[in-house]
Amino acid sequence: MKEAIANAGIFNLVIIFVIILIMFFIGSLSYSRAFKVKNKIIEEIEKDQGYTSSTEARVEEWLGNIGYRANVGYNKNSDVCPSTASGNGGRGGQLLNSEGVYQYCVYEFDTCGSGSDTAKCGKYYRVISYMYFDLPILGGLLKLPVNGETMIFNEIDS
């Protein structure tokens, strides 16, 4: 009888260990997708030296090809994204893709302020993509942001 109880305990530990490994695997896949999305958006912004309508079209076409999460129903990015992203000495950025099809955020920051150095004066962009975990047992959605920023684009670069 002791061996049966001991075997059941070891079997339970093995099951728990496998479940934890699966959770880590799913988490790493979700993080790598969100990281890849963020990097692709930053790459496209830096290629155009700004976030334009052609940049948005290329990004959204690519997001559709990889199967990134789309806004469903009447949701817009202005509902999904924080209203302002803090940065640049506490000043908030402007959300540029409020009407986007996919759930990612692009904010524009202006570094030009009173008394700022003109060589460091320009615009930069912050991109937020999300890691999603649909948990059927809990019935909720766990959404974690992945942030990144572009370099500063100034008049000297153009």
N, C-alpha and C positions, 0 to 999 in steps of 0.2 A: 504494500500500500504506500510506503514511503517513496518508492521509486516512481510511482504513478503521479504523485503530487509534485515531486521534484521535476519530472519530465514536463508536466503541465506548466510549471513556473518558468522553466527554460524556454519552452515553446512560446509563452507570452512575451518574454524578453526579446526573443528573435523577431516576433511580429512587431513589437514596438520599435525595435531598431530598424527594421525594413520600412516602416511608416515614416520614421524620421528621415531616413535616406531619401525616400521619395519626395518628401516635403522640401529638402534641400535641393534636389534636382529640379523640381518645378520652380522653386525660387530663383535658382541660377538661370534657368531658361527665360523666365520673365524679366529678370534684370538685364540679361544680355540683349533681349529684344528692345527694351526701353533705352538702353545705352546706345544701341545701333541707330535707333530712330533719332535720338538727340544728336548724335554725331553727324548723321546724314543731313539733318536740317541745318546745323551749323555750317557744314561744308557747302551747302547750296547758298546760304546767305553770304558766306565769305567769297564764293565764286562771283556773285553778282554785286558784291560790296554794298549790300542792303537787302531788305525784305521787300520784294516787289510782287506784283501779281503773277509774273512768270515764274518767280521762285515758288510762290504758293502753289501754282498749278503743277509744277514738277514734283514738289514734295508730296502733294496729295495723290498724285498718280502713283508715286512710289509706295506710299502708305497703303494704297488699295491693293497693290501687287503683293505686298508681304502679309496682308491680312491684319493690319493694326485696327484697334477698336474705333468704330465710327460712332458719331453722335446719333442716337436713336430718338424717335418721337420729335418733340419740339425743343429738345435740348440744343443749346448753342455753346460755343466755347466760352462765351461770356458767363454762362451758368457754371461751367466746369472749372474754369481757371479762376485763381484769386483775382480780385478786382485790381490790385496793384501789387507789383513785386518790388520789394524794397531793395535799394541799391544806390550807388552813386551818392554816398553821404546822406542816406536817409530819404532821398527824393524817390518817389515812385516812378515806375516806368509805364509806358502806354501800351495797352494790349492791342496788337496789330491784327490778329486773326480771330476776331470775335464771331465771325460768321462761318468759320471753317467746318468742314465735313467730319474731320477726325479730331480726336481728343488730345491736342497738344497746345501749348501756349508759347507765343513769341511776344516778348516785350522789347520796346525800344527805349534806350536811355540816352540822354544828351549830357555829355560831360562838360559842356561849355557853361561856365558860370561867371559871375562877376569876378574879375581879377585872375582868371585862369590862364595858364600858359597856352598860347595858340598852337604850339606843337603837340600838346596833349589834348587839345580840344577836338571833339568829334562825337560820333555816335557809336554805341555798341548794342548788341542784342543779347538777351537772355532767353534761353529755350528751356521749356519744362515738358518732358514727356513723362508718362506714368507707367508704373508696373501695376498690373491688375491681377487680383486673385479672387476668383468667384468661388465662394465657399458654400456648397449646397447644404451642408449640415447646419451651418449658422444662418443661412439665408441672406447673407449680406455680401457686400463687395468691399474688399480691402484694396485701397488705391494709394500707392506710395510714389512721390515725385522723384524724378531724376533731373537735376539741373545742370546747365552748362552755359558758357558765355562765349561770344565771338571776340575777336580782337577789336580795337577801336579804329573806326574808319574816320579819317579826317580829310580836310580839303587837300592836304599835301599828297595823300595817296591817290586821289583821282586824276 
